[in-house]
Amino acid sequence: MSGAGAFFNVTRCREKSTIGAVTRDLFMTADDDHVKREKARAREMRGTQWWKRKRSTGRCYYCDRTFKPSDLTMDHLVPIIRGGKSAQGNLVPACKDCNSKKKYLLPSEWEEYLDSLKKGQEEVKG
């Protein structure tokens, strides 16, 4: 999508995951200016006392395991590429494993992924 003020680009992507190949149609991505601006804002936020306190708990938002604060990364609940902002309500500490697996998923898509993993584990046991 092009033109002045365009905020999202529509793309089709195919990805491989641990649950098989997934095709996402109408995957909306934010424009390059938005991504650049929000990444710069995230870099600024990493230096704030707010982020240092948030990370000091040592808890991963997703798996709830404990880590050294320096081992936690900043994750956007709604990813920048999906239109998310680098704002306090959208930033959480995450372990590298969870952050890498979540990638650009929205919170509802992440929950679906976790549910599918649980369902797969139950089928193996049953």
Chimera marker file (.cmm) of the C-alpha trace (Angstrom):
<marker_set name="trace">
<marker id="1" x="0.000" y="0.000" z="0.000" r="1" g="1" b="0" radius="0.5"/>
<marker id="2" x="1.426" y="3.385" z="-0.853" r="1" g="1" b="0" radius="0.5"/>
<marker id="3" x="0.470" y="7.004" z="-0.598" r="1" g="1" b="0" radius="0.5"/>
<marker id="4" x="0.769" y="9.814" z="1.867" r="1" g="1" b="0" radius="0.5"/>
<marker id="5" x="-0.240" y="8.881" z="5.372" r="1" g="1" b="0" radius="0.5"/>
<marker id="6" x="-0.403" y="5.139" z="4.725" r="1" g="1" b="0" radius="0.5"/>
<marker id="7" x="0.190" y="3.475" z="8.087" r="1" g="1" b="0" radius="0.5"/>
<marker id="8" x="-0.106" y="-0.202" z="7.166" r="1" g="1" b="0" radius="0.5"/>
<marker id="9" x="1.088" y="-2.391" z="4.335" r="1" g="1" b="0" radius="0.5"/>
<marker id="10" x="-0.816" y="-5.564" z="3.521" r="1" g="1" b="0" radius="0.5"/>
<marker id="11" x="1.379" y="-8.564" z="2.872" r="1" g="1" b="0" radius="0.5"/>
<marker id="12" x="1.007" y="-12.292" z="2.664" r="1" g="1" b="0" radius="0.5"/>
<marker id="13" x="3.518" y="-14.320" z="4.599" r="1" g="1" b="0" radius="0.5"/>
<marker id="14" x="4.230" y="-17.981" z="5.026" r="1" g="1" b="0" radius="0.5"/>
<marker id="15" x="6.108" y="-19.104" z="8.061" r="1" g="1" b="0" radius="0.5"/>
<marker id="16" x="7.219" y="-22.348" z="9.588" r="1" g="1" b="0" radius="0.5"/>
<marker id="17" x="6.658" y="-22.998" z="13.237" r="1" g="1" b="0" radius="0.5"/>
<marker id="18" x="6.837" y="-25.907" z="15.611" r="1" g="1" b="0" radius="0.5"/>
<marker id="19" x="3.179" y="-26.614" z="14.853" r="1" g="1" b="0" radius="0.5"/>
<marker id="20" x="3.642" y="-26.750" z="11.063" r="1" g="1" b="0" radius="0.5"/>
<marker id="21" x="3.432" y="-24.300" z="8.213" r="1" g="1" b="0" radius="0.5"/>
<marker id="22" x="1.094" y="-21.382" z="8.758" r="1" g="1" b="0" radius="0.5"/>
<marker id="23" x="-0.169" y="-19.032" z="6.075" r="1" g="1" b="0" radius="0.5"/>
<marker id="24" x="-1.411" y="-15.657" z="7.210" r="1" g="1" b="0" radius="0.5"/>
<marker id="25" x="-3.445" y="-13.724" z="4.681" r="1" g="1" b="0" radius="0.5"/>
<marker id="26" x="-3.904" y="-9.995" z="5.036" r="1" g="1" b="0" radius="0.5"/>
<marker id="27" x="-1.084" y="-9.676" z="7.518" r="1" g="1" b="0" radius="0.5"/>
<marker id="28" x="-0.986" y="-5.968" z="8.275" r="1" g="1" b="0" radius="0.5"/>
<marker id="29" x="2.430" y="-4.418" z="8.744" r="1" g="1" b="0" radius="0.5"/>
<marker id="30" x="3.153" y="-0.885" z="9.865" r="1" g="1" b="0" radius="0.5"/>
<marker id="31" x="4.929" y="1.451" z="7.483" r="1" g="1" b="0" radius="0.5"/>
<marker id="32" x="8.687" y="1.957" z="7.679" r="1" g="1" b="0" radius="0.5"/>
<marker id="33" x="8.438" y="5.406" z="9.302" r="1" g="1" b="0" radius="0.5"/>
<marker id="34" x="6.328" y="4.036" z="12.155" r="1" g="1" b="0" radius="0.5"/>
<marker id="35" x="8.744" y="1.134" z="12.722" r="1" g="1" b="0" radius="0.5"/>
<marker id="36" x="11.782" y="3.416" z="12.709" r="1" g="1" b="0" radius="0.5"/>
<marker id="37" x="10.163" y="5.920" z="15.086" r="1" g="1" b="0" radius="0.5"/>
<marker id="38" x="8.982" y="3.275" z="17.568" r="1" g="1" b="0" radius="0.5"/>
<marker id="39" x="12.299" y="1.404" z="17.582" r="1" g="1" b="0" radius="0.5"/>
<marker id="40" x="14.054" y="4.669" z="18.444" r="1" g="1" b="0" radius="0.5"/>
<marker id="41" x="11.515" y="5.248" z="21.228" r="1" g="1" b="0" radius="0.5"/>
<marker id="42" x="12.119" y="1.699" z="22.545" r="1" g="1" b="0" radius="0.5"/>
<marker id="43" x="15.870" y="2.402" z="22.696" r="1" g="1" b="0" radius="0.5"/>
<marker id="44" x="15.101" y="5.515" z="24.767" r="1" g="1" b="0" radius="0.5"/>
<marker id="45" x="12.753" y="3.569" z="27.062" r="1" g="1" b="0" radius="0.5"/>
<marker id="46" x="15.463" y="0.978" z="27.822" r="1" g="1" b="0" radius="0.5"/>
<marker id="47" x="17.419" y="3.677" z="29.639" r="1" g="1" b="0" radius="0.5"/>
<marker id="48" x="14.546" y="4.878" z="31.850" r="1" g="1" b="0" radius="0.5"/>
<marker id="49" x="14.127" y="4.139" z="35.536" r="1" g="1" b="0" radius="0.5"/>
<marker id="50" x="10.657" y="2.796" z="34.734" r="1" g="1" b="0" radius="0.5"/>
<marker id="51" x="12.107" y="0.051" z="32.498" r="1" g="1" b="0" radius="0.5"/>
<marker id="52" x="14.929" y="-0.721" z="34.926" r="1" g="1" b="0" radius="0.5"/>
<marker id="53" x="12.373" y="-1.239" z="37.723" r="1" g="1" b="0" radius="0.5"/>
<marker id="54" x="10.127" y="-3.316" z="35.461" r="1" g="1" b="0" radius="0.5"/>
<marker id="55" x="13.024" y="-5.567" z="34.456" r="1" g="1" b="0" radius="0.5"/>
<marker id="56" x="14.451" y="-5.763" z="38.003" r="1" g="1" b="0" radius="0.5"/>
<marker id="57" x="11.716" y="-8.209" z="39.039" r="1" g="1" b="0" radius="0.5"/>
<marker id="58" x="13.548" y="-10.807" z="36.959" r="1" g="1" b="0" radius="0.5"/>
<marker id="59" x="10.248" y="-12.336" z="35.793" r="1" g="1" b="0" radius="0.5"/>
<marker id="60" x="9.403" y="-13.156" z="32.201" r="1" g="1" b="0" radius="0.5"/>
<marker id="61" x="5.925" y="-11.831" z="31.408" r="1" g="1" b="0" radius="0.5"/>
<marker id="62" x="5.075" y="-14.896" z="29.322" r="1" g="1" b="0" radius="0.5"/>
<marker id="63" x="6.513" y="-17.962" z="31.068" r="1" g="1" b="0" radius="0.5"/>
<marker id="64" x="6.792" y="-16.445" z="34.578" r="1" g="1" b="0" radius="0.5"/>
<marker id="65" x="10.242" y="-17.974" z="35.065" r="1" g="1" b="0" radius="0.5"/>
<marker id="66" x="12.915" y="-16.029" z="36.952" r="1" g="1" b="0" radius="0.5"/>
<marker id="67" x="16.032" y="-14.705" z="35.215" r="1" g="1" b="0" radius="0.5"/>
<marker id="68" x="18.818" y="-12.275" z="35.914" r="1" g="1" b="0" radius="0.5"/>
<marker id="69" x="17.384" y="-8.869" z="34.947" r="1" g="1" b="0" radius="0.5"/>
<marker id="70" x="20.145" y="-8.458" z="32.357" r="1" g="1" b="0" radius="0.5"/>
<marker id="71" x="18.894" y="-11.634" z="30.624" r="1" g="1" b="0" radius="0.5"/>
<marker id="72" x="15.417" y="-10.189" z="30.031" r="1" g="1" b="0" radius="0.5"/>
<marker id="73" x="14.556" y="-8.391" z="26.809" r="1" g="1" b="0" radius="0.5"/>
<marker id="74" x="11.995" y="-5.712" z="26.052" r="1" g="1" b="0" radius="0.5"/>
<marker id="75" x="8.957" y="-7.065" z="24.227" r="1" g="1" b="0" radius="0.5"/>
<marker id="76" x="6.057" y="-5.191" z="22.706" r="1" g="1" b="0" radius="0.5"/>
<marker id="77" x="2.738" y="-6.896" z="23.493" r="1" g="1" b="0" radius="0.5"/>
<marker id="78" x="1.443" y="-5.518" z="20.198" r="1" g="1" b="0" radius="0.5"/>
<marker id="79" x="4.562" y="-5.688" z="18.018" r="1" g="1" b="0" radius="0.5"/>
<marker id="80" x="5.804" y="-2.521" z="16.338" r="1" g="1" b="0" radius="0.5"/>
<marker id="81" x="5.494" y="-4.152" z="12.935" r="1" g="1" b="0" radius="0.5"/>
<marker id="82" x="1.792" y="-4.728" z="13.688" r="1" g="1" b="0" radius="0.5"/>
<marker id="83" x="1.248" y="-1.090" z="14.676" r="1" g="1" b="0" radius="0.5"/>
<marker id="84" x="2.233" y="-1.296" z="18.353" r="1" g="1" b="0" radius="0.5"/>
<marker id="85" x="3.797" y="1.625" z="20.190" r="1" g="1" b="0" radius="0.5"/>
<marker id="86" x="6.790" y="1.851" z="22.481" r="1" g="1" b="0" radius="0.5"/>
<marker id="87" x="4.696" y="2.949" z="25.446" r="1" g="1" b="0" radius="0.5"/>
<marker id="88" x="4.631" y="1.702" z="29.029" r="1" g="1" b="0" radius="0.5"/>
<marker id="89" x="1.342" y="-0.161" z="28.589" r="1" g="1" b="0" radius="0.5"/>
<marker id="90" x="2.725" y="-2.103" z="25.629" r="1" g="1" b="0" radius="0.5"/>
<marker id="91" x="6.185" y="-3.043" z="26.957" r="1" g="1" b="0" radius="0.5"/>
<marker id="92" x="6.949" y="-6.106" z="29.061" r="1" g="1" b="0" radius="0.5"/>
<marker id="93" x="10.105" y="-7.954" z="30.125" r="1" g="1" b="0" radius="0.5"/>
<marker id="94" x="10.497" y="-11.303" z="28.357" r="1" g="1" b="0" radius="0.5"/>
<marker id="95" x="13.120" y="-14.007" z="28.343" r="1" g="1" b="0" radius="0.5"/>
<marker id="96" x="14.930" y="-14.414" z="25.042" r="1" g="1" b="0" radius="0.5"/>
<marker id="97" x="13.278" y="-17.774" z="24.388" r="1" g="1" b="0" radius="0.5"/>
<marker id="98" x="9.714" y="-16.442" z="24.749" r="1" g="1" b="0" radius="0.5"/>
<marker id="99" x="10.499" y="-13.232" z="22.865" r="1" g="1" b="0" radius="0.5"/>
<marker id="100" x="11.999" y="-15.218" z="19.970" r="1" g="1" b="0" radius="0.5"/>
<marker id="101" x="9.014" y="-17.555" z="19.786" r="1" g="1" b="0" radius="0.5"/>
<marker id="102" x="6.425" y="-14.770" z="20.017" r="1" g="1" b="0" radius="0.5"/>
<marker id="103" x="8.028" y="-12.723" z="17.211" r="1" g="1" b="0" radius="0.5"/>
<marker id="104" x="5.319" y="-10.507" z="15.725" r="1" g="1" b="0" radius="0.5"/>
<marker id="105" x="2.267" y="-12.302" z="17.137" r="1" g="1" b="0" radius="0.5"/>
<marker id="106" x="-0.541" y="-10.343" z="18.741" r="1" g="1" b="0" radius="0.5"/>
<marker id="107" x="-1.496" y="-11.362" z="22.302" r="1" g="1" b="0" radius="0.5"/>
<marker id="108" x="-4.507" y="-13.366" z="21.068" r="1" g="1" b="0" radius="0.5"/>
<marker id="109" x="-2.361" y="-15.160" z="18.479" r="1" g="1" b="0" radius="0.5"/>
<marker id="110" x="0.266" y="-15.942" z="21.124" r="1" g="1" b="0" radius="0.5"/>
<marker id="111" x="-2.440" y="-17.437" z="23.357" r="1" g="1" b="0" radius="0.5"/>
<marker id="112" x="-3.651" y="-19.561" z="20.419" r="1" g="1" b="0" radius="0.5"/>
<marker id="113" x="-0.113" y="-20.801" z="19.903" r="1" g="1" b="0" radius="0.5"/>
<marker id="114" x="0.277" y="-21.709" z="23.582" r="1" g="1" b="0" radius="0.5"/>
<marker id="115" x="-3.119" y="-23.448" z="23.578" r="1" g="1" b="0" radius="0.5"/>
<marker id="116" x="-2.114" y="-25.495" z="20.527" r="1" g="1" b="0" radius="0.5"/>
<marker id="117" x="1.057" y="-26.580" z="22.323" r="1" g="1" b="0" radius="0.5"/>
<marker id="118" x="-0.961" y="-27.656" z="25.368" r="1" g="1" b="0" radius="0.5"/>
<marker id="119" x="-3.464" y="-29.481" z="23.169" r="1" g="1" b="0" radius="0.5"/>
<marker id="120" x="-0.631" y="-31.284" z="21.371" r="1" g="1" b="0" radius="0.5"/>
<marker id="121" x="0.891" y="-32.360" z="24.679" r="1" g="1" b="0" radius="0.5"/>
<marker id="122" x="-2.494" y="-33.678" z="25.897" r="1" g="1" b="0" radius="0.5"/>
<marker id="123" x="-2.968" y="-35.699" z="22.695" r="1" g="1" b="0" radius="0.5"/>
<marker id="124" x="0.463" y="-37.271" z="23.108" r="1" g="1" b="0" radius="0.5"/>
<marker id="125" x="-0.364" y="-38.243" z="26.713" r="1" g="1" b="0" radius="0.5"/>
<marker id="126" x="-3.845" y="-39.528" z="25.838" r="1" g="1" b="0" radius="0.5"/>
<link id1="1" id2="2" r="1" g="1" b="0" radius="0.2"/>
<link id1="2" id2="3" r="1" g="1" b="0" radius="0.2"/>
<link id1="3" id2="4" r="1" g="1" b="0" radius="0.2"/>
<link id1="4" id2="5" r="1" g="1" b="0" radius="0.2"/>
<link id1="5" id2="6" r="1" g="1" b="0" radius="0.2"/>
<link id1="6" id2="7" r="1" g="1" b="0" radius="0.2"/>
<link id1="7" id2="8" r="1" g="1" b="0" radius="0.2"/>
<link id1="8" id2="9" r="1" g="1" b="0" radius="0.2"/>
<link id1="9" id2="10" r="1" g="1" b="0" radius="0.2"/>
<link id1="10" id2="11" r="1" g="1" b="0" radius="0.2"/>
<link id1="11" id2="12" r="1" g="1" b="0" radius="0.2"/>
<link id1="12" id2="13" r="1" g="1" b="0" radius="0.2"/>
<link id1="13" id2="14" r="1" g="1" b="0" radius="0.2"/>
<link id1="14" id2="15" r="1" g="1" b="0" radius="0.2"/>
<link id1="15" id2="16" r="1" g="1" b="0" radius="0.2"/>
<link id1="16" id2="17" r="1" g="1" b="0" radius="0.2"/>
<link id1="17" id2="18" r="1" g="1" b="0" radius="0.2"/>
<link id1="18" id2="19" r="1" g="1" b="0" radius="0.2"/>
<link id1="19" id2="20" r="1" g="1" b="0" radius="0.2"/>
<link id1="20" id2="21" r="1" g="1" b="0" radius="0.2"/>
<link id1="21" id2="22" r="1" g="1" b="0" radius="0.2"/>
<link id1="22" id2="23" r="1" g="1" b="0" radius="0.2"/>
<link id1="23" id2="24" r="1" g="1" b="0" radius="0.2"/>
<link id1="24" id2="25" r="1" g="1" b="0" radius="0.2"/>
<link id1="25" id2="26" r="1" g="1" b="0" radius="0.2"/>
<link id1="26" id2="27" r="1" g="1" b="0" radius="0.2"/>
<link id1="27" id2="28" r="1" g="1" b="0" radius="0.2"/>
<link id1="28" id2="29" r="1" g="1" b="0" radius="0.2"/>
<link id1="29" id2="30" r="1" g="1" b="0" radius="0.2"/>
<link id1="30" id2="31" r="1" g="1" b="0" radius="0.2"/>
<link id1="31" id2="32" r="1" g="1" b="0" radius="0.2"/>
<link id1="32" id2="33" r="1" g="1" b="0" radius="0.2"/>
<link id1="33" id2="34" r="1" g="1" b="0" radius="0.2"/>
<link id1="34" id2="35" r="1" g="1" b="0" radius="0.2"/>
<link id1="35" id2="36" r="1" g="1" b="0" radius="0.2"/>
<link id1="36" id2="37" r="1" g="1" b="0" radius="0.2"/>
<link id1="37" id2="38" r="1" g="1" b="0" radius="0.2"/>
<link id1="38" id2="39" r="1" g="1" b="0" radius="0.2"/>
<link id1="39" id2="40" r="1" g="1" b="0" radius="0.2"/>
<link id1="40" id2="41" r="1" g="1" b="0" radius="0.2"/>
<link id1="41" id2="42" r="1" g="1" b="0" radius="0.2"/>
<link id1="42" id2="43" r="1" g="1" b="0" radius="0.2"/>
<link id1="43" id2="44" r="1" g="1" b="0" radius="0.2"/>
<link id1="44" id2="45" r="1" g="1" b="0" radius="0.2"/>
<link id1="45" id2="46" r="1" g="1" b="0" radius="0.2"/>
<link id1="46" id2="47" r="1" g="1" b="0" radius="0.2"/>
<link id1="47" id2="48" r="1" g="1" b="0" radius="0.2"/>
<link id1="48" id2="49" r="1" g="1" b="0" radius="0.2"/>
<link id1="49" id2="50" r="1" g="1" b="0" radius="0.2"/>
<link id1="50" id2="51" r="1" g="1" b="0" radius="0.2"/>
<link id1="51" id2="52" r="1" g="1" b="0" radius="0.2"/>
<link id1="52" id2="53" r="1" g="1" b="0" radius="0.2"/>
<link id1="53" id2="54" r="1" g="1" b="0" radius="0.2"/>
<link id1="54" id2="55" r="1" g="1" b="0" radius="0.2"/>
<link id1="55" id2="56" r="1" g="1" b="0" radius="0.2"/>
<link id1="56" id2="57" r="1" g="1" b="0" radius="0.2"/>
<link id1="57" id2="58" r="1" g="1" b="0" radius="0.2"/>
<link id1="58" id2="59" r="1" g="1" b="0" radius="0.2"/>
<link id1="59" id2="60" r="1" g="1" b="0" radius="0.2"/>
<link id1="60" id2="61" r="1" g="1" b="0" radius="0.2"/>
<link id1="61" id2="62" r="1" g="1" b="0" radius="0.2"/>
<link id1="62" id2="63" r="1" g="1" b="0" radius="0.2"/>
<link id1="63" id2="64" r="1" g="1" b="0" radius="0.2"/>
<link id1="64" id2="65" r="1" g="1" b="0" radius="0.2"/>
<link id1="65" id2="66" r="1" g="1" b="0" radius="0.2"/>
<link id1="66" id2="67" r="1" g="1" b="0" radius="0.2"/>
<link id1="67" id2="68" r="1" g="1" b="0" radius="0.2"/>
<link id1="68" id2="69" r="1" g="1" b="0" radius="0.2"/>
<link id1="69" id2="70" r="1" g="1" b="0" radius="0.2"/>
<link id1="70" id2="71" r="1" g="1" b="0" radius="0.2"/>
<link id1="71" id2="72" r="1" g="1" b="0" radius="0.2"/>
<link id1="72" id2="73" r="1" g="1" b="0" radius="0.2"/>
<link id1="73" id2="74" r="1" g="1" b="0" radius="0.2"/>
<link id1="74" id2="75" r="1" g="1" b="0" radius="0.2"/>
<link id1="75" id2="76" r="1" g="1" b="0" radius="0.2"/>
<link id1="76" id2="77" r="1" g="1" b="0" radius="0.2"/>
<link id1="77" id2="78" r="1" g="1" b="0" radius="0.2"/>
<link id1="78" id2="79" r="1" g="1" b="0" radius="0.2"/>
<link id1="79" id2="80" r="1" g="1" b="0" radius="0.2"/>
<link id1="80" id2="81" r="1" g="1" b="0" radius="0.2"/>
<link id1="81" id2="82" r="1" g="1" b="0" radius="0.2"/>
<link id1="82" id2="83" r="1" g="1" b="0" radius="0.2"/>
<link id1="83" id2="84" r="1" g="1" b="0" radius="0.2"/>
<link id1="84" id2="85" r="1" g="1" b="0" radius="0.2"/>
<link id1="85" id2="86" r="1" g="1" b="0" radius="0.2"/>
<link id1="86" id2="87" r="1" g="1" b="0" radius="0.2"/>
<link id1="87" id2="88" r="1" g="1" b="0" radius="0.2"/>
<link id1="88" id2="89" r="1" g="1" b="0" radius="0.2"/>
<link id1="89" id2="90" r="1" g="1" b="0" radius="0.2"/>
<link id1="90" id2="91" r="1" g="1" b="0" radius="0.2"/>
<link id1="91" id2="92" r="1" g="1" b="0" radius="0.2"/>
<link id1="92" id2="93" r="1" g="1" b="0" radius="0.2"/>
<link id1="93" id2="94" r="1" g="1" b="0" radius="0.2"/>
<link id1="94" id2="95" r="1" g="1" b="0" radius="0.2"/>
<link id1="95" id2="96" r="1" g="1" b="0" radius="0.2"/>
<link id1="96" id2="97" r="1" g="1" b="0" radius="0.2"/>
<link id1="97" id2="98" r="1" g="1" b="0" radius="0.2"/>
<link id1="98" id2="99" r="1" g="1" b="0" radius="0.2"/>
<link id1="99" id2="100" r="1" g="1" b="0" radius="0.2"/>
<link id1="100" id2="101" r="1" g="1" b="0" radius="0.2"/>
<link id1="101" id2="102" r="1" g="1" b="0" radius="0.2"/>
<link id1="102" id2="103" r="1" g="1" b="0" radius="0.2"/>
<link id1="103" id2="104" r="1" g="1" b="0" radius="0.2"/>
<link id1="104" id2="105" r="1" g="1" b="0" radius="0.2"/>
<link id1="105" id2="106" r="1" g="1" b="0" radius="0.2"/>
<link id1="106" id2="107" r="1" g="1" b="0" radius="0.2"/>
<link id1="107" id2="108" r="1" g="1" b="0" radius="0.2"/>
<link id1="108" id2="109" r="1" g="1" b="0" radius="0.2"/>
<link id1="109" id2="110" r="1" g="1" b="0" radius="0.2"/>
<link id1="110" id2="111" r="1" g="1" b="0" radius="0.2"/>
<link id1="111" id2="112" r="1" g="1" b="0" radius="0.2"/>
<link id1="112" id2="113" r="1" g="1" b="0" radius="0.2"/>
<link id1="113" id2="114" r="1" g="1" b="0" radius="0.2"/>
<link id1="114" id2="115" r="1" g="1" b="0" radius="0.2"/>
<link id1="115" id2="116" r="1" g="1" b="0" radius="0.2"/>
<link id1="116" id2="117" r="1" g="1" b="0" radius="0.2"/>
<link id1="117" id2="118" r="1" g="1" b="0" radius="0.2"/>
<link id1="118" id2="119" r="1" g="1" b="0" radius="0.2"/>
<link id1="119" id2="120" r="1" g="1" b="0" radius="0.2"/>
<link id1="120" id2="121" r="1" g="1" b="0" radius="0.2"/>
<link id1="121" id2="122" r="1" g="1" b="0" radius="0.2"/>
<link id1="122" id2="123" r="1" g="1" b="0" radius="0.2"/>
<link id1="123" id2="124" r="1" g="1" b="0" radius="0.2"/>
<link id1="124" id2="125" r="1" g="1" b="0" radius="0.2"/>
<link id1="125" id2="126" r="1" g="1" b="0" radius="0.2"/>
</marker_set>
